[in-house]
């Protein structure tokens, strides 16, 4: 199957959903989770925060890119037929009522519900005189020294306003009657929500008659109530909150860079100065003040969003951290598979069989222990690893540092271009370099998104290699929050392939022929199209054809076109796509046999699974890659086979088929790009796939999970 030919056949705008509008629908599903009446209160708060944080990043990356195209007078439509201007207009139209719904829900339902649980979000005037006096004392001692009011007048230019920082626009009057504009940044070194009872009583988790209670004030409200201290001898007439969102997707000129590390550091600094793409203002801001901001920020009126409530609800995640377990989901503790408890030496275990880990149901500890044991094992000669998002306190990197200090050959590819994790990665890259590890920063023009580890060990029969490959990052924190799959193996061909990939990443290798692995940008599209075509061939021969994919996003037009072709030839296709889906399902003579569902729940669905029936010789591949042009063409990705038949059964029966049975958190994608919750028949057993997996992994003590 040729990519260009199949795309030409189906390249009609009506056959594709717009990528960014599809993402907006994903965030709508996040909002719906917050609105779910069955969800515990603080879980609702968590989803309010996630929705808002998602939206911030969407404006910084995607909307900013569209506005750059508009400014450059680009009118070329995307494959779905929309120009950049039409996309921005549709995004604004859809998001406005969604954001209003979120704010109304926050103010009318969440805040009163929190109050019933003795969690009070109060305005300054709602506190007693004694409490106000103590807050004022705290303000003078802790906050006032950090504040820097910036005047705006003919002698002082309009102050720079950094990305996502909350500010106050202030109007002050001099004794002679002159009025002046000033801007004050609300410092981000303090929590946005201040715990007032801790300030007053200097005690966390305050109780009254044994009952928990907490009082919070928004930091901006406390500062506003004490503005007179910042403008002595002047009258503060009014103050209003606002926040700007800037373009943070600064283009990297990698091909001109002598030092990629330096370029990335400069890129991080440049983000502060990106163009403003959104201005959020409180609903009480007067017109003249709004005009001042619009003029000096050099934006248009349609870049302004008026907020009737707190600006920046992503900060309410503070409330989720309160120790109120009755207001959260029942805690789940990841299980260490029994095989790791029965045998201390991981290399002995891997000699016997491949091992599958399904996070967060399985603990991430065996992955950490794999690196730690390799670091301390005198027979281990070398460790190679790719690092994409490792976090600020990484036990993985600490183990690699230990390995290098013990004299082992350590080679690490640190992907500096992992957006918003660059600073963490730069820090760890330098720490690794200090101890003599070989650190490389990836390939020019490509992000290294593959998650692979190779350990080389000297044994009685010679050198042997051990590999861990995963769909998710080597990050102990996100391993508790994201669903991902990883495999430990010592399969000689896979190990040889991983060695070749590392040579490709660190040297000048042009290796393109791999034994068992599929590698982007080399052959992922080609191999995927081959496997889809094989299902078509089997159906034409009178056999069954079946494809089940679970992934984050489906965007690539050629892959989508191939799935249309498979549907038209009779292949049954189920797609479990958490986020963006540009494929239009259920259309007669196009996609009648394609069903798309999305699951948004307690954990972020992050694993990528590709199942092909293959005329009964079933194949399952796991991957770091989604079916997007960026993953297929502009990233180094690894797609790896599940070879052990028991592991295939485990993935098919406990992940794919259970996901297809989920009738609570799953939503079906319709032909109009809306998602509809599944309506269960009366008496039908409710299935929440993530809860089912939590119960099963505990029941089977981390061993092979089996369905009934």
C-alpha positions as CSV (number, residue, x, y, z in Angstrom):
1,X,0.0,0.0,0.0
2,X,1.5,3.3,-1.1
3,X,1.0,6.2,1.2
4,X,0.7,8.9,-1.5
5,X,-1.7,6.8,-3.6
6,X,-4.0,5.9,-0.7
7,X,-4.0,9.5,0.6
8,X,-5.0,10.8,-2.9
9,X,-8.0,8.4,-2.9
10,X,-9.4,9.8,0.3
11,X,-8.1,13.3,0.4
12,X,-11.4,15.1,0.7
13,X,-11.8,17.7,3.5
14,X,-15.1,16.0,4.7
15,X,-13.1,12.8,5.5
16,X,-11.0,14.5,8.2
17,X,-11.8,16.2,11.5
18,X,-9.6,19.2,12.3
19,X,-6.8,18.4,14.7
20,X,-7.2,21.4,17.0
21,X,-11.0,21.2,17.2
22,X,-10.6,17.5,18.0
23,X,-8.3,18.5,20.9
24,X,-10.9,21.0,22.1
25,X,-13.4,18.1,22.3
26,X,-10.8,16.1,24.3
27,X,-10.7,18.9,26.8
28,X,-14.5,18.9,26.9
29,X,-14.3,15.3,28.1
30,X,-11.9,16.4,30.8
31,X,-14.5,19.1,31.8
32,X,-17.2,16.4,31.8
33,X,-15.2,14.4,34.3
34,X,-15.1,17.5,36.6
35,X,-18.9,17.7,36.2
36,X,-19.5,14.1,37.0
37,X,-21.8,13.9,40.1
38,X,-20.4,10.5,41.0
39,X,-16.9,11.8,41.4
40,X,-15.6,12.8,45.0
41,X,-15.3,16.5,45.5
42,X,-11.5,16.9,45.4
43,X,-11.4,14.7,42.3
44,X,-13.7,17.2,40.7
45,X,-11.3,20.0,41.8
46,X,-8.4,18.0,40.2
47,X,-10.2,17.9,36.8
48,X,-11.0,21.6,37.0
49,X,-7.3,22.2,37.4
50,X,-6.3,19.8,34.6
51,X,-8.8,21.4,32.2
52,X,-7.4,24.8,32.9
53,X,-3.8,23.7,32.7
54,X,-4.5,21.9,29.4
55,X,-6.0,25.1,28.0
56,X,-3.1,27.2,29.0
57,X,-0.7,24.9,27.1
58,X,-3.1,24.7,24.1
59,X,-2.9,28.5,23.7
60,X,0.8,28.6,24.3
61,X,1.5,26.0,21.6
62,X,-1.3,25.5,19.2
63,X,-3.3,28.7,19.1
64,X,-0.1,30.7,19.0
65,X,1.0,28.8,16.0
66,X,-2.3,29.5,14.2
67,X,-2.0,33.2,15.0
68,X,1.5,33.2,13.6
69,X,0.1,31.9,10.4
70,X,-2.6,34.5,10.3
71,X,0.0,37.2,10.9
72,X,2.0,35.9,8.0
73,X,-1.1,36.0,5.8
74,X,-1.1,32.2,5.3
75,X,-4.5,31.1,4.0
76,X,-3.6,27.6,2.9
77,X,-6.2,25.2,4.5
78,X,-5.3,22.1,6.4
79,X,-6.5,18.7,5.1
80,X,-9.9,19.2,6.7
81,X,-10.4,22.4,4.6
82,X,-10.1,25.1,7.3
83,X,-7.8,28.1,7.1
84,X,-5.8,29.3,10.1
85,X,-8.3,32.1,10.6
86,X,-11.3,29.8,10.4
87,X,-9.7,27.5,12.9
88,X,-9.1,30.2,15.5
89,X,-12.7,31.5,15.0
90,X,-14.1,28.1,15.6
91,X,-11.9,27.5,18.6
92,X,-13.0,30.7,20.2
93,X,-16.7,30.0,19.5
94,X,-16.5,26.5,21.0
95,X,-14.4,27.4,24.0
96,X,-16.4,30.5,25.2
97,X,-19.4,28.5,26.5
98,X,-17.2,25.7,27.8
99,X,-15.2,28.2,29.9
100,X,-18.3,29.9,31.1
101,X,-19.7,26.5,32.1
102,X,-16.5,25.7,34.0
103,X,-16.5,29.0,35.9
104,X,-20.2,28.7,36.8
105,X,-19.6,25.2,38.0
106,X,-16.7,26.4,40.1
107,X,-18.5,29.3,41.7
108,X,-22.0,27.8,42.1
109,X,-21.2,24.2,42.9
110,X,-17.6,23.5,43.9
111,X,-17.0,26.5,46.2
112,X,-20.3,25.9,48.2
113,X,-19.5,22.2,48.3
114,X,-16.0,22.9,49.7
115,X,-17.6,25.2,52.3
116,X,-19.8,22.3,53.5
117,X,-16.6,20.4,54.1
118,X,-15.1,23.3,56.1
119,X,-12.8,24.3,53.2
120,X,-13.6,28.0,52.8
121,X,-12.4,30.1,49.9
122,X,-13.0,33.6,51.2
123,X,-12.7,37.2,50.1
124,X,-10.7,39.6,52.3
125,X,-13.8,41.2,53.7
126,X,-15.3,37.9,54.8
127,X,-12.6,37.5,57.4
128,X,-12.9,38.8,61.0
129,X,-11.1,42.0,62.1
130,X,-8.6,39.9,64.1
131,X,-7.9,37.6,61.1
132,X,-7.5,40.6,58.8
133,X,-5.0,42.2,61.2
134,X,-2.9,39.0,61.3
135,X,-3.1,38.6,57.5
136,X,-1.9,42.2,57.2
137,X,1.0,41.5,59.5
138,X,1.9,38.5,57.4
139,X,1.6,40.6,54.2
140,X,4.0,43.2,55.6
141,X,6.5,40.6,56.8
142,X,6.4,38.0,54.0
143,X,4.8,39.4,50.8
144,X,5.5,43.1,50.8
145,X,9.3,42.8,50.5
146,X,8.9,40.8,47.3
147,X,6.5,43.1,45.5
148,X,7.6,45.5,42.8
149,X,5.0,48.1,41.6
150,X,5.9,49.3,38.1
151,X,4.6,52.7,37.0
152,X,3.6,53.5,33.5
153,X,4.0,57.1,32.4
154,X,5.9,59.1,29.7
155,X,9.2,58.6,31.5
156,X,8.7,54.9,32.2
157,X,7.7,52.5,29.5
158,X,4.9,49.9,29.8
159,X,6.4,47.1,31.9
160,X,7.1,43.6,30.5
161,X,4.5,41.1,31.6
162,X,5.7,37.5,31.7
163,X,3.8,34.4,30.5
164,X,1.0,33.1,32.7
165,X,1.9,35.5,35.5
166,X,-1.1,37.0,37.3
167,X,-0.9,40.8,37.5
168,X,-2.9,43.7,38.9
169,X,-3.7,46.7,36.8
170,X,-3.9,49.6,39.3
171,X,-5.1,53.2,39.0
172,X,-3.7,55.6,41.6
173,X,-4.4,59.3,42.2
174,X,-1.8,61.8,43.4
175,X,-2.7,64.6,45.9
176,X,-2.8,67.0,43.0
177,X,-5.5,65.0,41.3
178,X,-3.4,63.4,38.6
179,X,-4.1,59.7,37.9
180,X,-1.6,57.2,36.9
181,X,-1.6,53.5,35.7
182,X,0.6,51.0,37.5
183,X,1.2,47.2,37.1
184,X,1.9,44.9,40.0
185,X,2.9,41.3,39.4
186,X,1.4,38.8,41.8
187,X,4.6,36.8,42.7
188,X,4.7,33.2,41.8
189,X,7.0,32.3,44.7
190,X,3.9,32.0,46.9
191,X,0.9,29.7,46.5
192,X,-1.9,31.3,44.6
193,X,-4.2,30.1,47.4
194,X,-2.9,31.0,50.8
195,X,-3.9,28.9,53.8
196,X,-5.0,31.6,56.2
197,X,-5.5,29.4,59.3
198,X,-1.9,28.2,58.9
199,X,-0.7,31.8,58.8
200,X,-2.8,32.8,61.9
201,X,-2.4,29.6,64.0
202,X,1.0,28.5,62.5
203,X,-0.3,25.0,62.4
204,X,-1.2,22.7,59.5
205,X,-4.3,20.6,59.4
206,X,-6.1,22.7,61.9
207,X,-9.1,21.1,63.6
208,X,-12.0,22.5,65.6
209,X,-13.6,20.0,68.0
210,X,-11.8,17.2,66.1
211,X,-13.1,18.4,62.7
212,X,-10.8,19.6,59.9
213,X,-11.2,23.1,58.7
214,X,-9.3,25.3,56.4
215,X,-9.6,28.9,55.2
216,X,-8.0,30.1,52.0
217,X,-7.7,33.5,50.3
218,X,-6.5,34.2,46.8
219,X,-3.0,35.8,47.0
220,X,-4.2,38.5,44.6
221,X,-7.1,39.4,46.9
222,X,-4.7,39.8,49.9
223,X,-2.4,42.0,47.9
224,X,-5.2,44.1,46.6
225,X,-6.5,44.7,50.2
226,X,-3.1,46.1,51.2
227,X,-2.2,48.1,48.1
228,X,-2.1,51.4,50.0
229,X,1.2,50.2,51.6
230,X,2.7,50.1,48.1
231,X,1.6,53.6,47.1
232,X,2.1,55.8,50.2
233,X,0.7,59.4,49.9
234,X,-1.5,58.3,47.0
235,X,-5.0,57.0,46.7
236,X,-5.6,53.6,45.1
237,X,-8.7,54.1,43.1
238,X,-9.1,50.6,41.7
239,X,-7.2,47.4,40.9
240,X,-8.1,44.6,38.6
241,X,-6.6,41.2,37.8
242,X,-5.3,40.2,34.4
243,X,-3.0,37.5,32.9
244,X,-1.3,37.1,29.6
245,X,-0.5,34.0,27.7
246,X,2.5,34.1,25.3
247,X,3.7,32.1,22.4
248,X,6.2,29.6,23.9
249,X,6.7,27.5,20.8
250,X,9.9,29.3,19.7
251,X,11.5,27.8,16.6
252,X,14.9,26.2,17.1
253,X,17.5,26.9,14.5
254,X,19.2,23.5,15.2
255,X,21.0,23.3,11.9
256,X,22.9,26.5,12.7
257,X,23.7,25.5,16.3
258,X,27.2,24.6,17.3
259,X,26.0,23.9,20.9
260,X,22.5,22.5,21.2
261,X,22.6,22.9,25.0
262,X,23.2,26.6,24.7
263,X,20.5,27.0,22.0
264,X,17.9,25.3,24.3
265,X,18.8,27.5,27.2
266,X,18.4,30.5,25.0
267,X,15.1,29.1,23.8
268,X,13.8,28.9,27.4
269,X,14.8,32.5,28.0
270,X,13.1,33.6,24.8
271,X,9.8,32.1,25.9
272,X,9.4,34.9,28.3
273,X,9.3,37.3,25.3
274,X,6.9,35.4,23.0
275,X,4.0,37.2,21.4
276,X,0.9,37.6,23.5
277,X,-1.8,35.3,22.2
278,X,-4.4,35.6,25.0
279,X,-5.3,38.3,27.6
280,X,-7.6,37.3,30.5
281,X,-9.1,40.1,32.5
282,X,-11.6,40.2,35.3
283,X,-15.1,41.1,34.5
284,X,-15.0,44.4,36.5
285,X,-12.1,45.9,34.6
286,X,-13.2,49.3,33.1
287,X,-12.9,49.9,29.4
288,X,-10.1,52.5,29.6
289,X,-7.9,50.1,31.5
290,X,-8.6,47.3,29.1
291,X,-7.8,49.6,26.2
292,X,-4.5,50.5,27.8
293,X,-3.6,46.8,28.0
294,X,-4.7,46.0,24.5
295,X,-2.7,48.9,23.0
296,X,0.5,48.2,24.9
297,X,0.4,44.5,24.6
298,X,-0.2,45.0,20.8
299,X,-3.1,42.6,20.6
300,X,-6.6,42.6,19.1
301,X,-9.9,42.8,20.9
302,X,-10.7,39.2,20.0
303,X,-7.5,38.1,21.9
304,X,-9.3,39.2,25.2
305,X,-11.2,36.8,27.4
306,X,-13.3,38.3,30.2
307,X,-13.3,36.1,33.3
308,X,-16.1,36.3,35.8
309,X,-14.2,34.6,38.6
310,X,-10.7,33.5,39.5
311,X,-8.2,33.7,36.7
312,X,-6.0,30.7,36.3
313,X,-7.9,27.8,37.9
314,X,-5.0,25.4,37.3
315,X,-3.8,26.6,40.7
316,X,-6.7,25.0,42.5
317,X,-4.6,21.7,42.5
318,X,-3.4,23.1,45.9
319,X,-6.8,22.0,47.3
320,X,-6.4,18.4,46.0
321,X,-3.3,18.0,48.2
322,X,-5.4,18.5,51.4
323,X,-5.3,15.3,53.6
324,X,-9.0,14.6,53.2
325,X,-9.2,11.1,51.8
326,X,-12.9,10.8,52.1
327,X,-13.1,13.5,49.4
328,X,-10.9,11.6,47.0
329,X,-10.9,8.3,45.2
330,X,-9.9,5.4,47.3
331,X,-6.1,5.2,47.2
332,X,-4.4,2.6,45.1
333,X,-1.0,1.2,45.7
334,X,0.8,-0.2,42.7
335,X,1.7,-3.9,43.0
336,X,5.2,-5.3,42.5
337,X,4.8,-8.5,40.3
338,X,5.4,-11.7,42.2
339,X,8.3,-12.7,40.0
340,X,10.4,-9.9,41.4
341,X,9.7,-10.9,44.9
342,X,10.6,-14.5,44.3
343,X,14.0,-13.8,42.8
344,X,16.3,-11.0,43.8
345,X,18.5,-11.0,40.8
346,X,16.7,-9.4,37.9
347,X,19.1,-10.8,35.3
348,X,18.3,-14.4,36.4
349,X,14.6,-13.6,36.0
350,X,15.0,-12.2,32.5
351,X,17.0,-15.2,31.4
352,X,13.8,-17.2,32.0
353,X,11.2,-15.1,30.3
354,X,10.0,-11.7,29.1
355,X,8.2,-9.6,31.7
356,X,5.5,-7.1,31.1
357,X,4.8,-4.2,33.4
358,X,1.5,-2.3,33.2
359,X,1.8,1.0,35.0
360,X,0.4,2.4,37.3
361,X,-1.2,-1.0,38.2
362,X,2.3,-2.4,38.4
363,X,4.9,-0.6,40.4
364,X,7.6,1.4,38.7
365,X,10.1,0.1,41.3
366,X,11.3,-2.9,39.2
367,X,12.4,-0.4,36.5
368,X,14.3,1.7,39.0
369,X,15.8,-1.5,40.5
370,X,16.9,-2.7,37.1
371,X,19.1,0.4,36.7
372,X,20.2,0.3,40.3
373,X,21.2,-3.3,40.2
374,X,23.0,-2.8,36.9
375,X,24.9,0.2,38.4
376,X,26.1,-1.9,41.4
377,X,26.6,-5.3,39.6
378,X,30.4,-5.8,39.1
379,X,29.6,-7.9,36.0
380,X,27.8,-5.1,34.2
381,X,30.1,-3.3,31.8
382,X,27.8,-0.7,30.4
383,X,24.4,1.0,30.5
384,X,22.8,3.0,27.7
385,X,19.5,4.8,28.1
386,X,17.3,7.5,26.5
387,X,15.7,10.1,28.7
388,X,12.8,12.3,27.7
389,X,10.9,13.5,30.7
390,X,12.6,12.3,33.9
391,X,11.3,14.8,36.5
392,X,13.1,17.0,39.0
393,X,14.1,14.2,41.5
394,X,15.0,11.2,39.4
395,X,16.1,7.9,41.0
396,X,16.8,6.7,37.5
397,X,19.4,9.4,36.8
398,X,20.9,9.0,40.3
399,X,21.5,5.3,39.5
400,X,23.1,6.2,36.2
401,X,25.4,8.7,38.0
402,X,26.3,6.0,40.5
403,X,27.1,3.6,37.6
404,X,29.4,6.1,36.0
405,X,31.1,6.8,39.4
406,X,31.7,3.0,39.7
407,X,33.6,3.1,36.4
408,X,30.9,1.6,34.1
409,X,30.4,2.8,30.5
410,X,27.3,5.0,30.7
411,X,25.9,6.6,27.6
412,X,22.7,8.6,27.9
413,X,20.7,10.4,25.2
414,X,19.0,13.3,27.0
415,X,16.3,14.9,24.8
416,X,16.7,18.6,25.5
417,X,13.7,19.4,23.3
418,X,11.2,17.8,25.6
419,X,8.8,20.8,25.8
420,X,8.5,22.3,29.3
421,X,11.0,19.8,30.7
422,X,14.1,21.3,29.2
423,X,15.4,22.8,32.4
424,X,15.2,19.5,34.3
425,X,16.9,17.7,31.4
426,X,19.7,20.3,31.2
427,X,20.3,19.9,34.9
428,X,20.5,16.1,34.7
429,X,22.6,16.2,31.6
430,X,25.2,18.4,33.4
431,X,25.2,16.2,36.5
432,X,25.8,13.1,34.3
433,X,28.6,14.8,32.4
434,X,30.3,15.8,35.7
435,X,30.8,12.1,36.6
436,X,32.1,11.1,33.1
437,X,29.0,9.7,31.5
438,X,28.7,10.1,27.7
439,X,25.8,12.5,27.2
440,X,24.4,13.3,23.8
441,X,21.5,15.6,23.0
442,X,19.8,13.9,20.1
443,X,19.7,14.3,16.4
444,X,19.4,17.6,14.5
445,X,15.8,18.0,13.4
446,X,14.5,15.1,15.4
447,X,13.2,14.6,18.9
448,X,14.2,11.3,20.5
449,X,10.9,10.1,22.0
450,X,11.8,6.4,22.3
451,X,12.1,4.9,25.7
452,X,14.8,2.3,25.7
453,X,17.5,1.0,28.1
454,X,20.3,-1.4,27.3
455,X,22.5,-3.2,29.9
456,X,25.6,-5.1,28.8
457,X,26.8,-7.8,31.2
458,X,29.7,-10.2,31.3
459,X,28.6,-13.7,32.1
460,X,30.0,-17.2,32.0
461,X,28.9,-17.7,28.4
462,X,30.2,-14.3,27.2
463,X,28.6,-10.9,26.9
464,X,24.9,-10.7,27.2
465,X,22.5,-7.8,26.7
466,X,19.3,-7.0,28.6
467,X,16.7,-4.4,27.4
468,X,13.8,-2.5,28.8
469,X,11.5,-0.8,26.3
470,X,8.5,1.2,27.2
471,X,5.6,3.3,25.9
472,X,6.1,5.8,28.7
473,X,8.9,8.0,30.2
474,X,11.5,7.0,32.8
475,X,9.7,9.1,35.3
476,X,8.7,7.7,38.7
477,X,6.1,10.3,39.3
478,X,4.1,10.1,36.1
479,X,4.4,6.3,36.3
480,X,1.8,6.6,39.1
481,X,-0.5,8.8,37.0
482,X,-0.2,7.6,33.4
483,X,-1.1,4.1,32.0
484,X,1.9,2.7,30.2
485,X,3.4,-0.6,29.2
486,X,7.0,-1.8,29.4
487,X,8.8,-5.0,28.6
488,X,12.0,-6.5,30.0
489,X,13.7,-8.9,27.5
490,X,17.0,-10.5,26.6
491,X,15.8,-11.6,23.2
492,X,19.1,-11.4,21.2
493,X,17.5,-9.9,18.1
494,X,15.7,-7.1,20.0
495,X,18.9,-6.4,22.0
496,X,20.8,-6.2,18.8
497,X,18.2,-3.8,17.4
498,X,18.4,-1.6,20.5
499,X,22.2,-1.6,20.1
500,X,21.9,-0.4,16.6
501,X,19.4,2.3,17.6
502,X,21.9,3.7,20.2
503,X,24.6,3.7,17.5
504,X,22.2,5.6,15.2
505,X,21.6,8.1,18.0
506,X,25.1,8.6,19.3
507,X,27.3,8.1,16.2
508,X,27.0,8.3,12.4
509,X,25.2,5.0,11.8
510,X,22.8,5.0,8.9
511,X,21.3,1.7,9.9
512,X,17.8,1.2,8.4
513,X,17.2,-2.6,8.5
514,X,16.0,-3.8,11.9
515,X,15.3,-7.4,12.9
516,X,12.2,-7.0,15.1
517,X,11.8,-3.4,16.0
518,X,10.1,-0.7,13.9
519,X,11.8,2.6,14.1
520,X,10.7,6.2,13.3
521,X,11.5,8.1,11.2
522,X,12.8,5.1,9.2
523,X,10.0,2.7,8.6
524,X,6.9,3.1,10.9
525,X,4.5,4.4,8.3
526,X,5.7,1.8,5.8
527,X,5.4,-1.1,8.2
528,X,2.0,0.1,9.5
529,X,0.6,0.4,6.0
530,X,1.9,-3.1,5.2
531,X,0.1,-4.6,8.2
532,X,-3.2,-2.8,7.4
533,X,-2.9,-4.0,3.8
534,X,-2.3,-7.6,5.1
535,X,-5.7,-7.5,6.9
536,X,-7.3,-6.3,3.7
537,X,-5.7,-9.1,1.8
538,X,-6.9,-11.7,4.3
539,X,-10.5,-10.4,4.1
540,X,-10.4,-10.5,0.3
541,X,-9.4,-14.1,0.6
542,X,-12.5,-14.9,2.6
543,X,-10.9,-14.7,6.0
544,X,-11.5,-12.4,8.9
545,X,-9.7,-9.0,9.3
546,X,-9.5,-7.2,12.6
547,X,-7.6,-4.2,13.9
548,X,-7.7,-2.8,17.5
549,X,-5.5,0.2,18.3
550,X,-5.2,2.0,21.6
551,X,-3.4,5.3,21.4
552,X,-3.3,9.0,22.4
553,X,-3.8,10.6,19.0
554,X,-4.6,9.6,15.4
555,X,-3.8,12.4,13.0
556,X,-1.7,11.1,10.1
557,X,-3.7,11.4,6.9
558,X,-2.1,8.5,5.1
559,X,-2.7,6.1,8.0
560,X,-6.3,7.4,8.3
561,X,-6.8,6.8,4.6
562,X,-5.5,3.3,4.9
563,X,-8.0,2.6,7.7
564,X,-10.8,3.9,5.5
565,X,-9.6,1.5,2.8
566,X,-9.6,-1.4,5.2
567,X,-13.1,-0.5,6.4
568,X,-14.4,-0.4,2.9
569,X,-12.9,-3.9,2.2
570,X,-14.6,-5.4,5.3
571,X,-11.9,-5.2,8.1
572,X,-13.5,-4.6,11.5
573,X,-11.7,-1.8,13.3
574,X,-11.9,-0.6,16.9
575,X,-9.9,2.5,17.9
576,X,-9.5,3.5,21.6
577,X,-8.2,7.0,21.3
578,X,-7.8,9.1,24.4
579,X,-7.1,12.5,22.7
580,X,-7.1,13.8,19.2
581,X,-8.8,11.8,16.4
582,X,-9.0,13.2,12.9
583,X,-10.7,10.1,11.5
584,X,-14.4,10.3,10.9
585,X,-16.0,7.0,12.0
586,X,-19.3,5.4,11.0
587,X,-19.8,7.0,7.6
588,X,-21.4,4.9,4.9
589,X,-19.0,3.8,2.1
590,X,-16.1,5.4,4.1
591,X,-15.8,4.1,7.6
592,X,-18.8,2.0,8.4
593,X,-16.7,-0.7,10.1
594,X,-14.7,1.8,12.2
595,X,-15.7,2.5,15.8
596,X,-13.9,5.1,17.9
597,X,-14.1,5.5,21.6
598,X,-12.2,7.6,24.2
599,X,-11.6,6.8,27.8
600,X,-10.9,9.7,30.2
601,X,-10.6,8.7,33.8
602,X,-8.6,8.5,37.0
603,X,-5.4,7.9,35.1
604,X,-4.2,9.4,31.9
605,X,-4.4,6.8,29.2
606,X,-0.9,6.9,27.6
607,X,0.0,3.5,26.3
608,X,0.0,2.8,22.6
609,X,-1.0,-0.7,21.5
610,X,-1.4,-1.9,17.9
611,X,-3.2,-5.2,17.4
612,X,-3.6,-7.0,14.1
613,X,-5.6,-10.3,13.8
614,X,-3.3,-11.5,11.0
615,X,-5.5,-14.5,10.0
616,X,-5.3,-15.9,13.5
617,X,-1.5,-15.5,14.0
618,X,-2.2,-12.4,16.1
619,X,0.3,-9.6,16.4
620,X,0.6,-7.0,19.1
621,X,3.0,-4.1,19.0
622,X,3.6,-1.6,21.8
623,X,5.0,1.8,20.9
624,X,6.2,5.2,22.1
625,X,4.6,6.6,18.9
626,X,1.1,7.8,18.1
627,X,-0.1,7.9,14.6
628,X,0.8,11.6,14.0
629,X,3.1,13.1,11.4
630,X,5.4,14.3,14.1
631,X,5.8,10.8,15.6
632,X,6.2,9.1,12.3
633,X,8.4,11.7,10.5
634,X,10.1,14.0,13.0
635,X,10.8,11.8,16.0
636,X,12.9,8.8,16.9
637,X,10.3,6.3,18.1
638,X,10.5,2.6,18.8
639,X,7.6,0.2,18.2
640,X,8.3,-3.3,19.6
641,X,6.5,-6.7,19.4
642,X,5.0,-8.6,22.2
643,X,6.3,-12.1,21.5
644,X,5.3,-14.2,24.5
645,X,1.9,-15.7,23.9
646,X,0.8,-15.3,27.5
647,X,1.6,-11.6,27.5
648,X,-0.3,-11.2,24.2
649,X,-3.4,-12.8,25.9
650,X,-2.9,-10.5,28.9
651,X,-2.8,-7.4,26.8
652,X,-5.7,-8.4,24.5
653,X,-8.0,-9.6,27.2
654,X,-7.3,-7.3,30.1
655,X,-6.5,-4.0,28.3
656,X,-8.0,-4.0,24.8
657,X,-11.2,-6.0,25.4
658,X,-11.9,-4.5,28.8
659,X,-11.4,-1.0,27.4
660,X,-14.0,-2.0,24.7
661,X,-16.4,-3.1,27.4
662,X,-16.1,0.1,29.5
663,X,-19.6,1.6,29.7
664,X,-19.0,4.3,32.3
665,X,-15.9,6.3,31.4
666,X,-15.9,5.5,27.6
667,X,-17.5,7.8,25.1
668,X,-18.2,7.1,21.4
669,X,-17.1,9.5,18.7
670,X,-19.9,10.4,16.3
671,X,-19.8,11.6,12.7
672,X,-20.2,15.2,13.9
673,X,-17.1,15.1,16.1
674,X,-19.2,15.0,19.3
675,X,-18.6,12.3,21.9
676,X,-21.5,10.5,23.5
677,X,-21.5,8.6,26.7
678,X,-22.5,4.9,26.4
679,X,-26.0,4.3,27.6
680,X,-26.1,1.0,29.5
681,X,-29.2,-1.3,29.4
682,X,-31.1,-1.6,32.7
683,X,-29.4,-4.1,34.9
684,X,-26.2,-4.2,32.8
685,X,-23.1,-4.5,34.9
686,X,-21.1,-1.2,35.0
687,X,-17.5,-1.6,33.9
688,X,-14.9,1.0,34.5
689,X,-11.8,-0.4,32.8
690,X,-9.3,1.3,35.1
691,X,-11.1,0.2,38.3
692,X,-11.3,-3.3,36.9
693,X,-7.6,-3.4,36.3
694,X,-6.8,-2.1,39.8
695,X,-8.9,-4.9,41.4
696,X,-7.5,-7.6,39.1
697,X,-3.8,-6.8,39.7
698,X,-4.4,-6.9,43.5
699,X,-6.4,-10.1,43.2
700,X,-3.6,-11.8,41.3
701,X,-0.8,-10.2,43.3
702,X,0.8,-8.6,40.3
703,X,1.0,-11.8,38.3
704,X,-0.7,-12.6,35.0
705,X,-4.1,-11.0,35.1
706,X,-6.9,-13.1,33.6
707,X,-10.5,-12.3,32.7
708,X,-13.2,-14.6,33.9
